[in-house]
Amino acid sequence: MPLDLSGKTAFVTGAGSVGEGWGNGKAAAVLMARQGARVFGTDINREALTETGSAMGRENLGGRWSSCQCDATSSKSVEAAVARCISEFGRIDILVNNVGGSAPGDPISMSEEEWQTQISINLDSVFLNCKHVLPVMLRQFEEGGSGGVIINIGSVGSMTFQMGGRVSVAYAASKAAVEAFSRSTAIAFAKKGIRVNTVVPGSMHTPLVENRLARQLGKDDVVKLIAERNASVPMGRMGDAWDVANAVLFLASDEARYITATQLVVDGGLTAARPA
């Protein structure tokens, strides 16, 4: 089976979904379970994790799934979740850092509290999960295993343009930092059997569009907002969570064994078509 993850354990943060439908973490978790992995999911929203578990059950994947509520910005909470995963599955081969969120604002309009919240959600969460999972992967490598793979979720919002005319300085800065963090961490552990890469999604149609983005942009007409976002992409449509999940699956697989310290942009040509 291509992209086979049998025998591997994936630790996926943000494995729930905001509202009905498929978010990036939920889709990645289910897809990796389909490919044979045991998946341990975390999310701050317990109900969202329950729905991901139900999706696993509908595909007879429940035996490959476990989860716990976790605040990815709390070191103690992350440490406890990692320990529980090890207790249940014995190892962690794949870490997917998918926690994140955006808030509009420039350096004047954004409050200091909102700035710190954005940095914490988008960047601290990546650092803390790596801090507690990397020792597990190092131990596996030193015991003769393959080490592990870390996949961090970035955003084209880290690049030079502002999507939808919205300025989000904290989101842009923190997602750019995630890419730099990934490259630096990849080089630090390249000889220890650990690969680190970033998936960089573009304009995606996930439940966040209806549940958060429409509200932030002040768009009462969600259908019009979706049409505008589709039209902004050279391929003529937004991507979805499965496009992100497939990129995660590839980077997690042995087929990507020589790929580290890089970014995989999943945006339908959006960034190439936008002016710098």
C-alpha positions as CSV (number, residue, x, y, z in Angstrom):
1,M,0.0,0.0,0.0
2,P,1.5,3.4,-1.0
3,L,2.0,5.9,1.8
4,D,1.6,3.1,4.3
5,L,1.7,4.1,7.9
6,S,1.2,0.7,9.5
7,G,2.9,0.3,12.8
8,K,3.3,4.0,13.3
9,T,1.7,6.2,15.9
10,A,0.6,9.8,15.0
11,F,0.1,12.5,17.6
12,V,-2.2,15.2,16.1
13,T,-3.0,18.5,17.8
14,G,-6.2,20.3,16.9
15,A,-7.7,17.0,15.9
16,G,-11.2,18.3,16.3
17,S,-13.1,20.6,13.9
18,V,-14.8,23.9,14.5
19,G,-18.4,23.2,13.6
20,E,-19.7,20.5,11.3
21,G,-17.5,19.3,8.5
22,W,-13.8,18.6,8.1
23,G,-11.1,20.7,9.6
24,N,-7.4,20.1,8.7
25,G,-6.6,18.2,11.9
26,K,-9.7,16.0,11.8
27,A,-9.1,15.1,8.1
28,A,-5.4,14.4,8.8
29,A,-6.2,12.2,11.7
30,V,-8.8,10.1,9.8
31,L,-6.6,9.8,6.7
32,M,-3.6,8.6,8.6
33,A,-5.7,6.0,10.4
34,R,-7.0,4.8,7.0
35,Q,-3.4,4.3,6.1
36,G,-2.7,2.1,9.1
37,A,-1.5,4.5,11.7
38,R,-2.7,4.6,15.3
39,V,-3.7,8.1,16.0
40,F,-3.8,10.0,19.2
41,G,-5.7,13.3,18.9
42,T,-5.7,16.4,21.2
43,D,-7.9,19.4,21.1
44,I,-9.1,22.0,23.6
45,N,-12.7,21.2,22.6
46,R,-13.7,17.8,24.0
47,E,-16.9,17.7,21.9
48,A,-14.9,18.2,18.8
49,L,-12.7,15.2,19.7
50,T,-15.8,13.2,20.3
51,E,-17.0,13.9,16.7
52,T,-13.6,12.9,15.3
53,G,-13.9,9.7,17.2
54,S,-17.4,9.2,15.8
55,A,-16.0,9.7,12.3
56,M,-13.3,7.1,13.0
57,G,-16.0,4.7,14.2
58,R,-18.1,5.2,11.1
59,E,-15.1,3.9,9.1
60,N,-14.3,1.1,11.5
61,L,-11.2,2.8,12.6
62,G,-12.0,3.2,16.3
63,G,-9.4,0.7,17.3
64,R,-6.7,3.0,15.9
65,W,-7.9,6.1,17.7
66,S,-7.5,7.6,21.1
67,S,-7.7,11.2,22.4
68,C,-7.7,13.6,25.3
69,Q,-8.6,17.2,25.9
70,C,-5.5,19.3,25.9
71,D,-4.5,23.0,25.9
72,A,-1.7,23.1,23.4
73,T,-0.5,26.4,24.9
74,S,0.1,24.8,28.4
75,S,3.3,22.9,28.9
76,K,1.8,20.8,31.7
77,S,-1.3,19.9,29.6
78,V,0.9,18.9,26.6
79,E,3.2,16.9,28.8
80,A,0.3,15.0,30.2
81,A,-1.2,14.3,26.8
82,V,2.1,13.0,25.5
83,A,2.5,10.7,28.5
84,R,-1.0,9.4,27.9
85,C,-0.2,8.7,24.3
86,I,2.9,6.8,25.3
87,S,0.9,4.9,27.9
88,E,-1.7,3.8,25.4
89,F,0.3,3.3,22.2
90,G,3.9,3.1,23.4
91,R,5.5,5.5,20.9
92,I,5.1,8.6,18.7
93,D,6.4,8.4,15.2
94,I,4.5,11.4,13.7
95,L,3.7,14.8,15.3
96,V,1.2,17.1,13.4
97,N,1.1,20.5,14.9
98,N,-2.2,21.9,13.7
99,V,-3.4,24.2,16.4
100,G,-3.8,27.8,15.3
101,G,-6.1,30.8,14.7
102,S,-6.2,34.2,13.2
103,A,-7.3,37.6,14.4
104,P,-7.3,40.9,12.4
105,G,-5.3,43.9,13.5
106,D,-2.3,46.1,12.8
107,P,0.3,47.1,15.5
108,I,-1.9,50.0,16.6
109,S,-5.4,48.5,16.5
110,M,-4.4,45.1,18.0
111,S,-4.3,44.9,21.7
112,E,-1.2,43.6,23.5
113,E,-3.3,40.8,24.9
114,E,-4.5,39.7,21.5
115,W,-1.0,39.8,20.2
116,Q,0.2,37.5,23.0
117,T,-2.8,35.2,22.5
118,Q,-2.0,34.9,18.7
119,I,1.7,34.1,19.4
120,S,0.7,31.6,22.0
121,I,-1.8,29.7,19.9
122,N,0.2,29.7,16.6
123,L,3.8,29.5,17.8
124,D,4.0,28.5,21.5
125,S,1.8,25.5,20.7
126,V,4.3,24.2,18.1
127,F,7.2,24.8,20.5
128,L,5.6,23.0,23.4
129,N,4.5,20.0,21.5
130,C,7.9,19.6,19.9
131,K,9.5,20.1,23.4
132,H,7.7,17.1,24.8
133,V,7.5,14.9,21.7
134,L,11.1,15.2,20.5
135,P,12.6,13.4,23.5
136,V,10.3,10.5,22.7
137,M,11.5,10.4,19.1
138,L,15.2,10.7,20.1
139,R,14.8,7.8,22.4
140,Q,13.3,5.7,19.6
141,F,16.2,6.6,17.4
142,E,18.8,5.8,20.0
143,E,17.1,2.4,20.5
144,G,17.6,1.6,16.9
145,G,14.3,2.9,15.5
146,S,13.5,5.4,12.8
147,G,13.2,8.5,15.0
148,G,10.2,10.4,13.8
149,V,8.5,13.0,11.6
150,I,7.2,16.4,12.6
151,I,4.8,18.3,10.4
152,N,3.8,21.9,11.3
153,I,0.9,23.7,9.7
154,G,1.8,27.1,8.5
155,S,-0.2,29.6,6.3
156,V,0.2,31.6,3.1
157,G,-0.8,34.4,5.5
158,S,2.8,34.6,6.5
159,M,3.8,35.9,3.1
160,T,3.9,39.4,1.8
161,F,0.2,40.0,0.8
162,Q,-2.8,40.3,3.0
163,M,-5.6,37.8,2.0
164,G,-9.0,39.4,1.6
165,G,-7.6,42.9,2.3
166,R,-7.3,42.0,6.0
167,V,-4.2,42.9,8.0
168,S,-3.4,40.3,10.6
169,V,0.1,41.2,11.9
170,A,0.2,38.6,14.7
171,Y,-1.0,35.8,12.5
172,A,1.4,36.6,9.7
173,A,4.3,37.0,12.2
174,S,3.6,33.8,14.1
175,K,3.1,31.7,11.0
176,A,6.3,33.0,9.4
177,A,8.0,32.0,12.7
178,V,6.6,28.5,12.5
179,E,8.3,28.1,9.1
180,A,11.6,29.3,10.5
181,F,11.2,27.2,13.7
182,S,10.6,24.1,11.5
183,R,13.8,24.7,9.4
184,S,15.9,25.3,12.4
185,T,14.6,22.3,14.3
186,A,15.0,20.1,11.2
187,I,18.7,20.9,11.0
188,A,19.2,20.4,14.7
189,F,17.9,16.9,14.5
190,A,18.7,15.8,10.9
191,K,21.3,13.3,12.1
192,K,19.0,11.9,14.7
193,G,16.5,10.3,12.4
194,I,13.9,13.2,12.7
195,R,12.5,15.1,9.8
196,V,10.7,18.4,10.2
197,N,8.6,20.2,7.5
198,T,5.9,22.7,7.2
199,V,2.6,22.4,5.2
200,V,1.5,25.8,4.0
201,P,-2.2,25.9,3.2
202,G,-3.7,28.7,1.1
203,S,-7.4,29.6,0.9
204,M,-9.2,26.6,2.3
205,H,-12.9,25.9,2.6
206,T,-13.1,24.4,6.1
207,P,-15.7,25.1,8.8
208,L,-13.7,28.1,9.8
209,V,-15.0,30.0,6.8
210,E,-18.6,29.9,8.1
211,N,-17.8,29.8,11.8
212,R,-15.1,32.4,12.2
213,L,-13.9,34.1,9.0
214,A,-17.3,35.4,7.9
215,R,-17.8,37.0,11.3
216,Q,-14.3,38.5,11.4
217,L,-14.7,40.0,7.9
218,G,-18.2,41.3,8.7
219,K,-19.7,39.3,5.9
220,D,-23.3,38.5,6.3
221,D,-23.5,36.8,2.9
222,V,-21.5,33.7,3.4
223,V,-22.3,32.5,-0.1
224,K,-20.8,35.6,-1.5
225,L,-17.7,35.3,0.6
226,I,-17.2,31.8,-0.6
227,A,-17.6,32.9,-4.2
228,E,-15.1,35.7,-3.7
229,R,-12.6,33.3,-2.1
230,N,-13.0,30.8,-4.9
231,A,-12.5,33.5,-7.5
232,S,-9.3,34.6,-5.9
233,V,-7.6,31.3,-6.6
234,P,-6.0,30.6,-10.0
235,M,-7.5,27.1,-10.0
236,G,-11.0,28.7,-9.5
237,R,-11.8,27.2,-6.2
238,M,-10.6,27.0,-2.6
239,G,-9.0,23.8,-1.4
240,D,-10.3,21.8,1.5
241,A,-9.1,19.9,4.5
242,W,-8.4,16.8,2.5
243,D,-5.9,18.7,0.3
244,V,-4.0,19.6,3.5
245,A,-4.4,16.1,4.9
246,N,-2.9,14.5,1.8
247,A,0.1,16.8,2.0
248,V,0.5,15.8,5.6
249,L,0.2,12.2,4.8
250,F,2.9,12.4,2.1
251,L,5.4,14.2,4.4
252,A,4.7,11.7,7.2
253,S,5.3,8.7,4.9
254,D,8.5,6.9,4.1
255,E,8.1,8.1,0.5
256,A,9.2,11.5,1.8
257,R,12.2,10.1,3.7
258,Y,14.7,12.5,2.0
259,I,12.6,15.6,2.6
260,T,13.3,17.8,5.6
261,A,13.6,21.6,6.4
262,T,11.2,22.6,3.7
263,Q,7.7,23.9,3.0
264,L,5.0,22.3,1.0
265,V,2.6,25.0,-0.3
266,V,-0.9,23.8,-0.9
267,D,-2.7,26.8,-2.4
268,G,-3.9,26.2,-5.9
269,G,-1.4,28.7,-7.3
270,L,-2.6,31.5,-5.1
271,T,0.8,32.8,-3.9
272,A,2.4,32.6,-7.4
273,A,-0.4,34.7,-8.8
274,R,-0.3,37.4,-6.2
275,P,1.9,40.5,-6.4
276,A,4.7,40.6,-3.9
